[in-house]
């Protein structure tokens, strides 16, 4: 895993963790916690090219968010909340711990099983 600074997004710099390898089928198990008011995401299938400003321009995103404080949590009928497949499928609030507490995400991509 490599970390590199992305382009400045407005007034805040953007940082991304990426691999230097390509993966087709994988299981990613990750524990995450977010700071108060925080917003981030877990993305895959991203195309790295200068013509795309952000990773989420080309890859799906599992939302990592402070559901209690971040404004994105209150729009989109639940499809912008933590754990959601952003803008597509919501995730139940009762399965997400609040800011400052650990959460777990297991993402399985297996093109042979279509998951």
Buried (B, 14 or more C-beta within 10 A) or exposed (E): EEEEEEEEEEEEEBEBEBEEEEEEEEEEEEEBBBEEEBBBBBBBEBEEEEEEEBBBEBBBBBBBBBBEBBEBBEEBEBBBBBBBEBEEEBBEEEEBBBBEEEBEBEBEBEEEEEE
